[in-house]
């Protein structure tokens, strides 16, 4: 198998694993419900926003672009 094909497969499998690591999927894995689910979801979303804000700052994204980037980043992390 060519090395480039192996590299592409590794990247795709890594991105698929990352895509499945959302707040919703982790809550389902933990079988959370009720108040525990609400608390976990709020903390996870808060942590995601902080992480996305930091990523925007690291990439020097400001203004409307930062708002758009952060919204997409948080939605991806939460699993909306």
NUKOL-485801 format. One line per field, with one value per residue (C-alpha): x, y, z; residue in three letters. Coordinates in steps of 0.02 Angstrom, whole numbers. Layout:
BEGIN
X (X ...)
Y (Y ...)
Z (Z ...)
res (ALA ...)
//
This chain:
BEGIN
X (0 73 128 16 -137 -87 -64 -236 -317 -231 -289 -468 -473 -402 -529 -671 -616 -606 -778 -853 -778 -916 -1001 -1158 -1065 -967 -1129 -1208 -1055 -1070 -1258 -1295 -1473 -1566 -1467 -1303 -1328 -1372 -1221 -1103 -1171 -1152 -974 -926 -997 -908 -743 -769 -800 -643 -541 -613 -581 -401 -384 -453 -328 -185 -236 -257 -439 -539 -709 -845 -725 -689 -874 -906 -754 -801 -982 -933 -796 -915 -1051 -926 -865 -1039 -1108 -1250)
Y (0 171 279 423 312 252 432 480 332 377 558 505 381 512 642 516 475 660 694 564 646 773 822 730 570 573 601 454 345 389 357 523 582 718 839 749 767 952 987 889 975 1150 1117 1034 1180 1305 1212 1203 1391 1428 1312 1388 1565 1516 1440 1600 1703 1589 1607 1796 1795 1949 2030 1946 1812 1764 1756 1644 1535 1515 1473 1336 1271 1259 1178 1049 1014 1002 898 1009)
Z (0 -45 100 47 56 229 285 220 308 471 459 421 565 684 631 647 824 866 792 907 1062 1092 1253 1199 1155 1319 1418 1328 1362 1546 1540 1625 1654 1747 1853 1820 1632 1650 1759 1646 1489 1562 1620 1457 1355 1468 1449 1260 1250 1350 1239 1080 1142 1176 1003 926 1025 974 792 815 759 813 792 691 631 812 852 702 738 922 882 759 874 1024 919 858 1035 1110 969 913)
res (UNK UNK UNK UNK UNK UNK UNK UNK UNK UNK UNK UNK UNK UNK UNK UNK UNK UNK UNK UNK UNK UNK UNK UNK UNK UNK UNK UNK UNK UNK UNK UNK UNK UNK UNK UNK UNK UNK UNK UNK UNK UNK UNK UNK UNK UNK UNK UNK UNK UNK UNK UNK UNK UNK UNK UNK UNK UNK UNK UNK UNK UNK UNK UNK UNK UNK UNK UNK UNK UNK UNK UNK UNK UNK UNK UNK UNK UNK UNK UNK)
//
